[in-house]
Amino acid sequence: MRSDLLQYAETISHLALIVMAIVYTLRIRWFLRFKAGKERQAPTGTGGPENQRKSIIYSWANVAMPNAMESTRTNKMMYVQFVIFHLGVILAIALTFIIPYAPALLENPVFMRLFQAVIGGASLVGVYRIFRRFGNKYISSISSPDDYFSLILLTAWFFFGFLSVPNDTSGGEWHLLTFFFMTTFFLLYVPFSKISHYLYYPFTRYYLGKTLGRRGVYPVKRTA
């Protein structure tokens, strides 16, 4: 039997998601008020508009190309961490809907272990990133208080998500309550934090791909 408090925690987390969606909609509307600057350089690429379209798609797909950036090209584990961390976000948010609306899915051992592995792995990646942010003088020198707080918040949220995956209340509901209340705070905080950088990815990558396609830089041509 789920307590009224847990049902309340689940409900307000979904209301917080609606608030986040509204804030994001307003931010995108504000963002689209500003027109991109005109190109000052003559086109040096080949293929005309068709090449620009390919370049925009290439730019959007950059997130799935670890060899496109030196940091992930020379250190594959950096990209593996990136994938695990962001998959953890997706599955942890999905978990907030599965627990109240489709708990039977978590009775499947394979499904449950998959969620635990990814969300638990994301928490471990978060712990590593916390130590790296504090210990690496180059990263810490460009880090703001929001960077530290957001990373610690996400790592703790993953941890309680990991504990909540079995959806077991036989030992109490404290882990589920913490997970859902943290979800509510997280969703209300994210639109006003640097975590929301992903909101601008489609727009910034569109303009970058269009510009570099015009200059003949994108898509990158491999010579070897």
C-alpha positions as CSV (number, residue, x, y, z in Angstrom):
1,M,0.0,0.0,0.0
2,R,1.4,3.4,-1.1
3,S,1.0,6.2,1.4
4,D,-0.8,9.4,0.6
5,L,2.5,11.3,1.0
6,L,4.2,9.2,-1.7
7,Q,1.2,9.7,-4.1
8,Y,1.5,13.4,-3.4
9,A,5.2,13.4,-4.1
10,E,4.6,11.6,-7.4
11,T,1.9,14.1,-8.4
12,I,3.9,17.2,-7.7
13,S,6.9,15.9,-9.6
14,H,4.7,15.6,-12.7
15,L,3.3,19.1,-12.1
16,A,6.9,20.4,-11.9
17,L,7.6,18.8,-15.3
18,I,4.7,20.8,-16.7
19,V,6.2,24.0,-15.2
20,M,9.6,23.2,-16.7
21,A,8.0,22.7,-20.1
22,I,6.2,26.1,-19.9
23,V,9.4,27.9,-18.9
24,Y,11.3,26.2,-21.7
25,T,8.6,27.2,-24.2
26,L,8.9,30.9,-23.0
27,R,12.7,30.7,-23.3
28,I,12.6,29.4,-26.8
29,R,10.1,32.0,-27.9
30,W,12.4,34.7,-26.5
31,F,15.4,33.1,-28.1
32,L,13.7,33.0,-31.6
33,R,13.1,36.8,-31.4
34,F,16.8,37.3,-32.2
35,K,17.7,36.8,-35.9
36,A,21.1,35.3,-36.7
37,G,23.6,37.7,-38.2
38,K,24.2,37.7,-41.9
39,E,27.2,35.9,-43.4
40,R,30.0,38.3,-44.0
41,Q,32.2,35.9,-45.8
42,A,31.6,34.8,-49.4
43,P,30.7,31.1,-49.8
44,T,33.8,29.0,-50.2
45,G,32.2,25.6,-49.9
46,T,30.9,23.4,-52.8
47,G,27.5,22.1,-53.4
48,G,25.4,25.2,-52.6
49,P,22.3,24.8,-50.4
50,E,22.5,21.0,-50.6
51,N,25.9,21.1,-48.9
52,Q,24.5,23.4,-46.2
53,R,21.7,21.0,-45.5
54,K,24.2,18.2,-45.1
55,S,26.4,20.4,-42.9
56,I,23.5,21.2,-40.6
57,I,22.6,17.5,-40.2
58,Y,26.3,16.7,-39.6
59,S,26.5,19.4,-37.0
60,W,23.4,18.1,-35.2
61,A,24.9,14.6,-35.2
62,N,28.0,15.8,-33.6
63,V,26.8,14.5,-30.2
64,A,26.9,11.0,-31.6
65,M,30.4,11.3,-33.1
66,P,33.1,10.8,-30.4
67,N,35.9,11.3,-33.0
68,A,34.6,14.8,-33.9
69,M,36.2,16.4,-30.7
70,E,39.7,16.0,-29.5
71,S,38.7,15.4,-25.9
72,T,36.7,12.3,-26.8
73,R,38.8,11.2,-29.8
74,T,41.9,10.9,-27.6
75,N,40.0,9.6,-24.5
76,K,37.2,7.2,-25.4
77,M,36.2,6.8,-21.8
78,M,35.2,10.5,-21.7
79,Y,32.6,9.7,-24.3
80,V,31.4,6.5,-22.5
81,Q,30.9,8.6,-19.4
82,F,29.0,11.2,-21.4
83,V,26.6,8.5,-22.8
84,I,26.1,6.8,-19.4
85,F,25.4,10.1,-17.6
86,H,22.9,11.3,-20.1
87,L,21.2,7.9,-20.5
88,G,20.9,8.0,-16.7
89,V,18.9,11.3,-16.9
90,I,16.5,9.8,-19.5
91,L,15.9,6.6,-17.6
92,A,15.6,8.4,-14.2
93,I,12.9,10.7,-15.6
94,A,11.2,7.7,-17.2
95,L,11.3,6.0,-13.8
96,T,9.1,8.8,-12.3
97,F,6.3,7.7,-14.7
98,I,6.9,4.0,-14.6
99,I,6.7,3.7,-10.8
100,P,3.2,5.3,-10.4
101,Y,1.7,4.3,-13.8
102,A,3.4,1.1,-14.9
103,P,5.0,-0.6,-11.9
104,A,4.6,-4.0,-13.4
105,L,7.5,-3.3,-15.7
106,L,9.8,-3.2,-12.8
107,E,8.8,-6.7,-11.8
108,N,10.7,-7.9,-14.9
109,P,14.2,-8.7,-13.6
110,V,15.9,-7.9,-16.9
111,F,14.1,-4.5,-17.1
112,M,14.8,-3.7,-13.5
113,R,18.5,-4.6,-13.7
114,L,18.9,-2.5,-16.8
115,F,17.5,0.5,-15.1
116,Q,19.6,-0.1,-12.0
117,A,22.8,-0.5,-14.1
118,V,22.4,2.6,-16.1
119,I,21.1,4.9,-13.3
120,G,23.7,3.5,-10.9
121,G,26.4,3.9,-13.5
122,A,25.3,7.5,-14.0
123,S,25.6,8.1,-10.2
124,L,29.2,6.7,-10.3
125,V,30.1,8.9,-13.2
126,G,28.7,11.9,-11.3
127,V,30.9,11.0,-8.3
128,Y,34.0,10.9,-10.6
129,R,33.0,14.2,-12.2
130,I,32.6,15.9,-8.8
131,F,36.2,14.8,-7.8
132,R,37.5,15.9,-11.2
133,R,35.8,19.3,-11.0
134,F,37.2,20.0,-7.5
135,G,40.6,18.4,-8.3
136,N,41.4,19.7,-11.8
137,K,42.6,23.2,-11.5
138,Y,41.7,24.0,-15.1
139,I,38.1,22.8,-14.7
140,S,37.7,24.4,-11.3
141,S,38.9,27.7,-12.5
142,I,36.0,28.0,-15.0
143,S,33.4,26.5,-12.7
144,S,30.6,28.5,-11.1
145,P,28.8,27.6,-7.9
146,D,25.9,26.4,-10.1
147,D,28.2,23.9,-11.8
148,Y,29.1,22.3,-8.4
149,F,25.6,22.4,-7.1
150,S,24.0,21.0,-10.3
151,L,26.5,18.2,-10.5
152,I,26.1,17.2,-6.8
153,L,22.3,17.4,-7.1
154,L,22.3,15.2,-10.2
155,T,24.6,12.6,-8.6
156,A,22.4,12.4,-5.5
157,W,19.3,12.2,-7.6
158,F,20.8,9.3,-9.6
159,F,21.7,7.5,-6.3
160,F,18.1,7.7,-5.0
161,G,16.8,6.7,-8.4
162,F,19.0,3.6,-8.2
163,L,17.5,2.8,-4.8
164,S,14.0,3.4,-6.1
165,V,14.1,1.1,-9.1
166,P,12.9,-2.1,-7.3
167,N,9.9,0.0,-6.2
168,D,10.1,-1.9,-2.8
169,T,8.3,-0.3,0.1
170,S,8.7,-3.2,2.5
171,G,11.5,-1.3,4.4
172,G,9.8,2.0,4.2
173,E,9.2,4.7,1.6
174,W,12.0,7.1,2.5
175,H,14.1,6.4,-0.7
176,L,11.0,6.8,-3.0
177,L,9.9,9.9,-1.2
178,T,13.4,11.4,-1.5
179,F,13.7,10.5,-5.2
180,F,10.3,12.1,-6.1
181,F,10.8,15.2,-3.9
182,M,14.3,15.6,-5.4
183,T,12.8,15.2,-8.9
184,T,10.3,18.0,-8.2
185,F,13.1,20.3,-7.0
186,F,15.3,19.2,-9.9
187,L,12.7,20.0,-12.6
188,L,11.9,23.4,-11.1
189,Y,15.6,24.3,-10.8
190,V,16.9,23.0,-14.1
191,P,15.3,25.7,-16.4
192,F,17.2,28.4,-14.4
193,S,20.5,26.6,-14.2
194,K,23.3,25.7,-16.6
195,I,21.9,22.2,-17.0
196,S,19.5,23.7,-19.5
197,H,22.3,24.2,-22.0
198,Y,20.9,21.2,-24.0
199,L,17.9,23.4,-24.8
200,Y,20.0,25.5,-27.2
201,Y,21.9,22.6,-28.8
202,P,19.5,22.3,-31.8
203,F,19.7,26.0,-32.5
204,T,23.4,26.7,-32.0
205,R,24.3,23.5,-34.0
206,Y,22.0,24.6,-36.8
207,Y,23.7,28.0,-37.2
208,L,27.2,26.4,-36.8
209,G,26.5,23.8,-39.4
210,K,25.0,26.3,-41.8
211,T,27.9,28.7,-41.4
212,L,30.7,26.0,-41.6
213,G,28.9,24.4,-44.5
214,R,28.9,27.7,-46.4
215,R,32.7,27.9,-45.7
216,G,33.3,24.3,-46.9
217,V,34.4,23.1,-43.4
218,Y,31.4,20.9,-42.7
219,P,30.9,18.0,-43.3
220,V,34.5,17.1,-42.4
221,K,36.2,15.3,-45.2
222,R,38.4,12.4,-44.2
223,T,41.6,12.1,-46.3
224,A,42.9,8.9,-44.7
